[in-house]
Amino acid sequence: MPSMVVIPTTGGPATRRVRVDKVHSIISNRIKDGEEQFLVRWNSDTTAPPLSWHSIRELARCLEVVQDYITSRENAKAPSRKRKSPDIGLEHERRASPYDRRLSLEIRTPSASRSPSISSVSTAPTVDVYNGALDTDENGFIFCRSAHGQGIAFLDVQSLPTDDMLRVARTSKIETANILIRAEYIRRLSKVVGKKIHLVNVHDYTTPSLRFQYVPEYVLREGVFRADLATQEGCQKCSPHMGRDIGCEYTKKCGCLEYAAVDVSRITTAEMKQEYDVALATGGSTLGFPKKFPYFTHGTKRQRTGTLVPFYLDSRHPIYECNDNCRCGPYCRNKNVQFGRQVELEIFKTGSGRGWGLHCKEDLFMGQFVDTYRGEVITDAEATRREQAGGMMKASYLYSLDKHQESEGLAQEDIYVVDGEFMGGPSKFMNHSCEPNCRQYTVSYNKHDNRIYDLAFFAIRDIPAGEELTFDYLDKEEADEEGDAPAGAVPCLCGAAKCRKWLWQ
């Protein structure tokens, strides 16, 4: 793909567009009069749904459907070959998408008959509409309505795509379609909140799925609820100006740190040790015991300001940030992740068989925040259903919000799960590594909500610009000892020196 995408334009009146909600799928493609065209199957309750050929420009509002077809077409070239998911870096048999299954069941059903109107592309007259007639709605969008009778070409959908269609499709270029798909994806990236996100692919013409929806925060699905906003307490003993104009200055006064981990290395007296033991045994508050704010503040070296302090970076302690109900002001030292991504990222095609990857366009310092992992928040039951329907590789998109399960005595069925496969942020494209340079940490803005909190990626070492960002999909505090892969295990392709060789069953 060229480094600069040039969107082809044509003169004359504006091109008409198809009505998106009436498009069922695309069956084939061809070149006619030098123009890329696609055969659209329209939604219909009849056994002979209408079909019509349309230029790629007429389909500019439903490029997702075009991309579905192109992906299916490319996969059909080598049906027995193992493929990579376009969005993760793990080798597996490609999981059929709903479009693929529909195409297989409804379009590729063998039939002994073929419409004589298309039996020979080289000799038969060109037909652009079958089983219907083109029409327009009140807004000028075109669609094809069912119609039968004299003068209406008939085509049995069960016979499609025909051998002739397949032969023509294989030799018909789809360059303009790929360029428009790439341009549309880049346009959508430009709308994502935060610093610019780039897209680079110097290996082929593919683009990440347009079906993926970028969202700025979690999307809560059925059965998922945040704690009532009334439970979101803020620190009341702090102020924006407590000496250095950085908001909270003293951990013993910041109520947001009530449930934060205690720095036991600073418990230096027997009396304090006894009080701490009592608090642990009775479940009492640890507010007042020595703790640490999670981030370095102004006055330290530039590369440390805003990064995680070692107490959190080198552990898995949950992070509690201040919130809008606090009296510490909008720019408190204890606010970071809630401001969102502050670095410029680039989604790139790896070219190493691992699909798409992610790297940063600027140097990252150890402890620096990268972005959160977002998506749909679903119940444990729904996550189980999706995992069973999606197969083993679905697990690479699912992340349980179980940080507080043991400490709060939460039942497994009460745990929520984040599914980032179909919506989320650029962190979806972070690949796995057994020796990662990033790690997930839990970040909460409501200390009383132990079921919904952010999953935030931080650099765990200095990362130069352009180095691929990776994290451990297993999210282990200590890596398991390497052993033989269990039956059905998913192989790991990270290539790290200490690669575990397999991920999960």
C-alpha positions as CSV (number, residue, x, y, z in Angstrom):
1,M,0.0,0.0,0.0
2,P,1.4,3.4,-0.8
3,S,2.5,5.5,2.1
4,M,0.1,8.3,1.0
5,V,-3.5,7.2,0.2
6,V,-4.9,9.2,-2.7
7,I,-8.7,8.8,-2.9
8,P,-9.8,8.7,-6.6
9,T,-12.3,11.3,-7.6
10,T,-14.4,11.8,-10.6
11,G,-16.0,14.9,-12.1
12,G,-19.7,15.4,-12.9
13,P,-22.6,15.2,-10.6
14,A,-22.4,13.5,-7.2
15,T,-22.5,9.7,-7.3
16,R,-25.7,8.2,-6.0
17,R,-25.5,6.0,-2.9
18,V,-27.2,2.7,-2.0
19,R,-29.5,2.5,1.0
20,V,-27.3,0.8,3.6
21,D,-30.0,-0.8,5.8
22,K,-31.4,-2.7,2.8
23,V,-28.1,-4.3,1.8
24,H,-27.9,-8.0,2.8
25,S,-24.4,-8.9,1.5
26,I,-22.1,-8.9,-1.5
27,I,-21.8,-11.9,-3.7
28,S,-19.3,-11.2,-6.4
29,N,-17.2,-8.5,-8.1
30,R,-16.2,-7.5,-11.6
31,I,-14.8,-4.7,-13.7
32,K,-17.2,-3.0,-16.1
33,D,-16.2,0.0,-18.3
34,G,-13.0,0.2,-16.2
35,E,-15.0,0.5,-12.9
36,E,-14.9,-1.8,-10.0
37,Q,-18.4,-3.2,-9.4
38,F,-20.0,-5.5,-6.8
39,L,-23.1,-7.7,-6.9
40,V,-25.3,-6.7,-4.0
41,R,-27.9,-9.1,-2.5
42,W,-30.7,-7.1,-1.0
43,N,-32.7,-7.9,2.1
44,S,-35.9,-9.7,1.1
45,D,-38.4,-12.2,2.5
46,T,-38.7,-13.9,-0.8
47,T,-36.9,-17.0,-2.0
48,A,-35.6,-15.0,-5.0
49,P,-34.1,-11.9,-3.4
50,P,-33.3,-9.0,-5.7
51,L,-29.7,-8.6,-6.9
52,S,-28.0,-5.7,-8.6
53,W,-24.5,-4.6,-9.6
54,H,-23.2,-1.3,-8.2
55,S,-19.9,0.6,-8.5
56,I,-17.7,0.9,-5.4
57,R,-18.6,4.6,-5.2
58,E,-22.3,3.8,-4.9
59,L,-21.3,1.5,-2.0
60,A,-19.3,4.1,-0.2
61,R,-21.7,4.2,2.7
62,C,-21.5,0.5,3.4
63,L,-17.8,-0.3,3.0
64,E,-18.0,-2.7,6.0
65,V,-20.0,-5.0,3.7
66,V,-17.5,-4.6,0.9
67,Q,-14.7,-5.4,3.3
68,D,-16.6,-8.5,4.6
69,Y,-16.8,-9.7,1.0
70,I,-13.2,-9.0,0.2
71,T,-12.0,-10.8,3.3
72,S,-14.2,-13.8,2.5
73,R,-12.9,-13.8,-1.1
74,E,-9.3,-13.8,0.0
75,N,-9.8,-16.5,2.5
76,A,-11.6,-18.7,-0.1
77,K,-8.4,-18.7,-2.2
78,A,-6.8,-21.1,0.3
79,P,-9.5,-22.7,2.4
80,S,-7.3,-25.3,4.1
81,R,-4.5,-23.0,5.1
82,K,-4.0,-21.8,8.6
83,R,-4.6,-18.1,9.0
84,K,-4.0,-15.4,11.5
85,S,-6.7,-13.2,12.9
86,P,-6.4,-9.7,11.3
87,D,-6.3,-8.1,14.8
88,I,-4.3,-10.4,17.1
89,G,-0.9,-12.1,16.8
90,L,-1.8,-15.7,17.4
91,E,-1.9,-18.5,14.8
92,H,-5.1,-20.5,14.5
93,E,-7.7,-21.8,12.1
94,R,-9.6,-18.7,11.1
95,R,-12.9,-18.5,12.9
96,A,-15.8,-18.0,10.5
97,S,-17.5,-14.7,10.9
98,P,-21.3,-14.4,10.9
99,Y,-20.9,-13.1,7.3
100,D,-18.9,-16.2,6.3
101,R,-21.5,-18.5,7.8
102,R,-24.3,-16.7,6.1
103,L,-22.5,-16.8,2.8
104,S,-21.8,-20.5,3.1
105,L,-25.4,-21.4,4.0
106,E,-27.3,-19.0,1.8
107,I,-25.2,-18.4,-1.2
108,R,-22.8,-21.3,-1.8
109,T,-25.4,-24.0,-1.7
110,P,-24.8,-26.2,-4.8
111,S,-27.4,-26.1,-7.5
112,A,-27.6,-28.1,-10.7
113,S,-29.1,-25.1,-12.6
114,R,-27.7,-21.8,-13.7
115,S,-29.4,-18.8,-15.1
116,P,-28.8,-18.8,-18.9
117,S,-28.4,-15.1,-18.8
118,I,-25.0,-15.4,-17.2
119,S,-23.9,-18.8,-18.4
120,S,-21.2,-17.2,-20.5
121,V,-19.8,-13.9,-19.6
122,S,-18.1,-13.5,-22.9
123,T,-21.2,-14.1,-25.1
124,A,-24.3,-13.2,-23.0
125,P,-25.5,-9.7,-22.7
126,T,-24.6,-7.8,-19.5
127,V,-27.4,-7.9,-16.9
128,D,-27.2,-5.4,-14.0
129,V,-30.4,-6.2,-12.1
130,Y,-32.0,-9.6,-11.2
131,N,-35.2,-10.5,-9.5
132,G,-36.2,-6.9,-9.1
133,A,-36.1,-3.3,-10.1
134,L,-34.0,-0.4,-8.9
135,D,-35.8,2.3,-6.9
136,T,-35.0,5.3,-4.8
137,D,-36.3,6.4,-1.4
138,E,-37.4,9.9,-0.4
139,N,-33.8,10.9,0.3
140,G,-32.5,9.7,-3.0
141,F,-30.8,6.6,-1.8
142,I,-31.1,3.7,-4.2
143,F,-32.2,0.1,-3.4
144,C,-33.6,-2.8,-5.3
145,R,-37.1,-4.0,-4.7
146,S,-38.5,-7.4,-5.5
147,A,-40.1,-7.7,-8.9
148,H,-40.9,-10.7,-11.2
149,G,-42.4,-11.1,-14.6
150,Q,-41.7,-10.2,-18.2
151,G,-38.6,-8.2,-18.7
152,I,-37.2,-9.0,-15.3
153,A,-34.0,-11.2,-15.4
154,F,-34.2,-14.1,-13.0
155,L,-31.2,-15.5,-11.1
156,D,-31.4,-18.4,-8.6
157,V,-29.5,-17.1,-5.5
158,Q,-28.8,-20.7,-4.5
159,S,-26.5,-21.0,-7.6
160,L,-24.3,-18.1,-6.6
161,P,-21.6,-17.3,-7.1
162,T,-21.4,-19.2,-10.4
163,D,-18.2,-20.5,-11.9
164,D,-18.2,-17.6,-14.3
165,M,-18.6,-15.1,-11.5
166,L,-15.8,-16.8,-9.5
167,R,-13.5,-16.7,-12.6
168,V,-14.2,-13.0,-13.3
169,A,-13.9,-12.1,-9.6
170,R,-10.5,-13.7,-9.3
171,T,-9.1,-11.6,-12.2
172,S,-10.9,-8.3,-11.3
173,K,-8.9,-5.8,-9.4
174,I,-10.3,-4.3,-6.2
175,E,-7.7,-1.6,-5.7
176,T,-10.2,1.3,-5.5
177,A,-12.2,-0.6,-2.9
178,N,-9.2,-1.2,-0.8
179,I,-8.1,2.4,-1.0
180,L,-11.6,3.6,0.0
181,I,-11.7,1.1,2.9
182,R,-8.3,2.3,4.1
183,A,-9.3,6.0,3.8
184,E,-12.5,5.3,5.8
185,Y,-10.6,3.6,8.6
186,I,-8.1,6.5,8.8
187,R,-11.1,8.9,8.9
188,R,-12.5,7.1,11.8
189,L,-9.2,7.0,13.6
190,S,-9.1,10.8,13.3
191,K,-12.2,11.0,15.4
192,V,-10.8,9.0,18.3
193,V,-10.3,11.2,21.3
194,G,-6.6,11.9,22.2
195,K,-3.5,12.3,20.3
196,K,-3.4,11.1,16.7
197,I,-3.5,7.4,15.9
198,H,-1.7,6.4,12.6
199,L,-2.3,3.4,10.4
200,V,0.6,1.9,8.4
201,N,0.7,-1.2,6.2
202,V,3.6,-1.6,3.8
203,H,3.0,-5.3,3.3
204,D,-0.4,-5.6,1.6
205,Y,-3.7,-3.8,0.9
206,T,-5.5,-5.1,4.0
207,T,-7.0,-2.8,6.6
208,P,-8.3,-3.6,10.1
209,S,-12.0,-4.4,10.2
210,L,-14.4,-1.5,9.8
211,R,-16.7,-3.5,12.0
212,F,-14.6,-2.5,15.0
213,Q,-16.0,0.5,16.8
214,Y,-13.8,2.9,18.7
215,V,-15.4,3.9,22.0
216,P,-14.0,6.4,24.6
217,E,-15.2,4.3,27.6
218,Y,-16.8,1.0,28.6
219,V,-20.1,0.1,27.1
220,L,-22.2,-1.6,29.7
221,R,-24.4,-4.5,28.5
222,E,-27.4,-6.2,29.9
223,G,-27.0,-7.2,33.6
224,V,-24.0,-4.9,34.2
225,F,-24.2,-2.0,36.6
226,R,-21.8,0.5,38.1
227,A,-22.1,1.3,41.8
228,D,-24.5,4.2,42.5
229,L,-22.8,7.6,41.9
230,A,-23.8,8.4,45.5
231,T,-21.1,5.9,46.7
232,Q,-18.3,7.8,44.9
233,E,-16.7,9.7,47.8
234,G,-14.0,12.2,47.3
235,C,-11.2,13.3,49.6
236,Q,-12.4,16.1,51.8
237,K,-9.3,17.0,53.7
238,C,-7.2,18.0,50.7
239,S,-7.2,21.1,48.6
240,P,-5.6,22.3,45.3
241,H,-3.0,24.4,47.1
242,M,-1.4,22.4,49.9
243,G,2.1,23.7,49.4
244,R,3.2,22.8,45.8
245,D,-0.1,23.4,44.0
246,I,-0.4,19.8,43.0
247,G,-3.6,18.9,44.9
248,C,-3.2,16.0,47.4
249,E,0.1,16.2,49.4
250,Y,-0.4,13.8,52.3
251,T,-1.5,10.2,51.9
252,K,-2.9,10.1,55.5
253,K,-5.4,12.9,54.5
254,C,-6.4,11.6,51.1
255,G,-9.6,9.6,51.6
256,C,-9.3,8.1,48.1
257,L,-6.4,6.0,49.3
258,E,-8.5,4.4,52.0
259,Y,-8.3,0.9,50.4
260,A,-4.9,1.5,48.7
261,A,-2.0,-0.9,49.7
262,V,-0.1,0.0,52.8
263,D,3.7,0.5,52.5
264,V,4.6,-2.0,55.3
265,S,8.3,-1.1,54.9
266,R,7.4,2.2,56.7
267,I,5.7,0.6,59.6
268,T,8.5,1.1,62.0
269,T,7.1,0.8,65.5
270,A,5.6,-2.2,67.3
271,E,2.5,-0.1,68.2
272,M,1.8,0.7,64.5
273,K,2.5,-2.9,63.6
274,Q,-0.1,-4.1,66.1
275,E,-2.7,-1.6,64.9
276,Y,-2.1,-2.7,61.4
277,D,-2.5,-6.4,62.2
278,V,-5.8,-5.6,64.0
279,A,-7.0,-3.7,60.9
280,L,-6.2,-6.6,58.7
281,A,-7.8,-9.1,60.9
282,T,-11.1,-7.2,61.4
283,G,-11.3,-5.6,58.0
284,G,-10.9,-2.2,59.4
285,S,-9.8,0.9,57.5
286,T,-6.1,1.3,56.8
287,L,-6.4,5.1,56.2
288,G,-3.7,6.7,58.3
289,F,-1.1,4.0,57.8
290,P,1.8,4.8,55.5
291,K,0.9,4.7,51.9
292,K,2.2,6.1,48.6
293,F,0.6,8.2,45.8
294,P,0.8,6.1,42.6
295,Y,2.5,8.7,40.4
296,F,5.6,10.9,40.5
297,T,4.8,14.5,40.6
298,H,6.2,17.8,39.4
299,G,9.7,18.6,40.7
300,T,11.1,15.2,39.8
301,K,13.0,14.5,36.6
302,R,11.0,15.2,33.4
303,Q,10.9,11.6,32.4
304,R,9.4,10.6,35.8
305,T,6.6,13.2,36.1
306,G,3.3,11.3,36.0
307,T,4.8,7.9,35.8
308,L,4.2,5.1,38.3
309,V,6.3,5.0,41.4
310,P,8.2,1.7,42.0
311,F,5.8,0.7,44.8
312,Y,3.1,0.3,42.2
313,L,5.1,-0.4,39.1
314,D,6.9,-3.4,40.6
315,S,3.7,-4.8,42.2
316,R,0.1,-5.5,41.3
317,H,-1.4,-3.2,43.9
318,P,-4.7,-1.7,42.7
319,I,-4.5,2.0,41.9
320,Y,-7.0,4.5,43.3
321,E,-7.2,7.9,41.7
322,C,-9.0,11.0,43.0
323,N,-12.3,11.9,41.3
324,D,-14.6,14.8,40.6
325,N,-16.0,14.8,44.1
326,C,-12.6,15.5,45.6
327,R,-11.6,18.9,47.0
328,C,-8.1,18.5,45.6
329,G,-8.9,20.3,42.4
330,P,-8.9,19.2,38.7
331,Y,-5.1,18.8,38.4
332,C,-4.3,16.8,41.4
333,R,-1.2,14.7,41.4
334,N,-3.4,11.6,41.9
335,K,-5.2,12.0,38.6
336,N,-3.7,10.5,35.5
337,V,-5.5,7.6,33.7
338,Q,-8.8,9.4,33.8
339,F,-7.5,12.1,31.5
340,G,-7.1,9.4,28.8
341,R,-4.3,8.6,26.4
342,Q,-1.6,11.3,26.0
343,V,0.7,9.6,23.5
344,E,0.7,9.3,19.7
345,L,0.2,5.7,18.6
346,E,0.5,3.8,15.3
347,I,-1.3,0.6,14.3
348,F,0.9,-1.3,11.9
349,K,0.9,-4.6,10.0
350,T,3.6,-6.7,11.5
351,G,4.6,-8.6,8.4
352,S,5.7,-11.5,10.6
353,G,2.5,-13.5,10.5
354,R,1.2,-11.9,13.7
355,G,-1.4,-9.7,12.2
356,W,-1.6,-6.1,13.3
357,G,0.5,-4.6,16.1
358,L,0.8,-1.3,18.0
359,H,3.8,0.9,18.7
360,C,4.3,4.5,20.0
361,K,5.5,7.4,17.9
362,E,7.4,8.8,20.8
363,D,9.7,7.5,23.5
364,L,8.0,6.0,26.5
365,F,9.5,6.2,29.9
366,M,9.3,3.4,32.5
367,G,6.0,3.7,34.3
368,Q,4.3,6.0,31.7
369,F,0.6,5.5,31.0
370,V,-0.2,4.3,27.4
371,D,-3.9,3.7,27.2
372,T,-6.8,1.7,28.7
373,Y,-8.3,-1.6,27.4
374,R,-11.9,-0.8,26.6
375,G,-14.9,-2.6,25.2
376,E,-18.2,-4.1,26.2
377,V,-18.6,-5.0,29.8
378,I,-20.7,-8.2,30.0
379,T,-21.7,-10.7,32.7
380,D,-19.7,-13.9,33.3
381,A,-22.6,-15.9,31.9
382,E,-22.5,-13.9,28.6
383,A,-18.8,-14.1,28.5
384,T,-19.0,-17.9,28.7
385,R,-21.6,-18.0,26.0
386,R,-19.5,-15.8,23.7
387,E,-16.4,-17.9,24.4
388,Q,-18.2,-21.1,23.6
389,A,-19.5,-19.6,20.3
390,G,-16.2,-18.0,19.3
391,G,-13.8,-20.8,20.1
392,M,-10.5,-20.8,21.8
393,M,-9.2,-17.6,20.3
394,K,-12.1,-15.6,21.8
395,A,-10.2,-15.7,25.1
396,S,-7.6,-13.3,23.8
397,Y,-10.2,-10.5,23.8
398,L,-11.9,-11.3,27.2
399,Y,-10.5,-9.8,30.4
400,S,-12.2,-10.6,33.8
401,L,-12.6,-7.7,36.3
402,D,-11.7,-10.1,39.1
403,K,-9.0,-8.1,40.9
404,H,-11.1,-7.9,44.1
405,Q,-12.9,-11.2,43.8
406,E,-10.9,-12.9,46.7
407,S,-10.7,-9.9,49.0
408,E,-14.4,-9.0,48.6
409,G,-15.7,-12.6,48.5
410,L,-17.3,-12.2,45.1
411,A,-18.8,-15.3,43.4
412,Q,-17.6,-16.1,40.0
413,E,-21.0,-15.5,38.5
414,D,-20.9,-11.9,39.9
415,I,-17.6,-11.1,38.0
416,Y,-17.9,-8.8,35.0
417,V,-15.8,-9.3,31.9
418,V,-14.5,-6.8,29.3
419,D,-14.9,-7.9,25.7
420,G,-12.7,-5.8,23.4
421,E,-13.2,-7.7,20.1
422,F,-15.8,-5.6,18.5
423,M,-15.4,-2.2,20.2
424,G,-12.7,-0.6,22.3
425,G,-9.5,1.4,21.6
426,P,-6.2,1.0,19.9
427,S,-4.9,-1.1,22.7
428,K,-6.8,-4.0,21.0
429,F,-3.9,-4.3,18.6
430,M,-1.3,-4.9,21.3
431,N,0.1,-8.3,20.8
432,H,1.2,-10.8,23.4
433,S,4.8,-11.4,24.6
434,C,6.2,-13.6,27.3
435,E,8.7,-10.8,27.9
436,P,6.4,-7.8,27.5
437,N,7.3,-4.1,27.8
438,C,3.9,-3.1,29.1
439,R,1.6,-4.4,31.9
440,Q,-2.0,-4.0,32.8
441,Y,-2.9,-2.3,36.1
442,T,-6.3,-1.8,37.6
443,V,-7.3,1.9,38.2
444,S,-10.4,2.9,40.1
445,Y,-12.1,6.3,40.6
446,N,-14.6,5.0,43.0
447,K,-13.1,3.1,45.9
448,H,-16.4,1.5,46.7
449,D,-17.0,0.0,43.3
450,N,-15.1,-3.3,43.3
451,R,-16.7,-4.7,40.1
452,I,-16.0,-2.0,37.5
453,Y,-12.7,-0.2,37.1
454,D,-10.3,0.6,34.3
455,L,-7.6,-1.7,32.9
456,A,-4.7,0.6,32.1
457,F,-1.5,-0.2,30.3
458,F,1.8,1.3,31.6
459,A,5.3,0.9,30.2
460,I,7.4,-1.3,32.6
461,R,10.7,-0.2,31.1
462,D,11.9,2.6,28.8
463,I,10.5,1.9,25.3
464,P,12.0,3.7,22.3
465,A,9.7,5.1,19.7
466,G,8.8,2.5,17.1
467,E,9.3,-0.6,19.3
468,E,6.2,-2.8,19.3
469,L,4.1,-2.5,22.5
470,T,3.3,-5.9,24.0
471,F,1.9,-7.3,27.2
472,D,1.4,-10.8,28.7
473,Y,-2.1,-12.1,27.7
474,L,-2.0,-14.3,30.8
475,D,-1.3,-11.3,33.0
476,K,0.7,-13.5,35.5
477,E,2.5,-12.0,38.4
478,E,5.0,-14.8,38.2
479,A,5.4,-16.8,35.0
480,D,4.6,-20.5,35.2
481,E,7.4,-22.9,34.7
482,E,7.8,-24.0,31.1
483,G,6.4,-27.5,30.5
484,D,4.8,-29.6,27.9
485,A,1.8,-28.0,26.2
486,P,-1.5,-29.5,27.3
487,A,-3.9,-30.9,24.8
488,G,-5.6,-28.1,22.8
489,A,-3.2,-25.4,23.9
490,V,-2.8,-22.3,21.8
491,P,0.8,-21.9,20.6
492,C,2.6,-18.7,21.4
493,L,4.4,-16.9,18.6
494,C,5.9,-14.0,20.5
495,G,9.5,-15.1,19.7
496,A,10.8,-14.0,23.1
497,A,13.9,-15.7,24.5
498,K,11.9,-16.9,27.5
499,C,8.8,-17.8,25.5
500,R,6.5,-20.2,27.3
501,K,5.7,-21.8,23.9
502,W,1.9,-21.9,24.5
503,L,-0.8,-19.7,26.0
504,W,-4.0,-21.2,27.2
505,Q,-6.2,-24.2,26.6
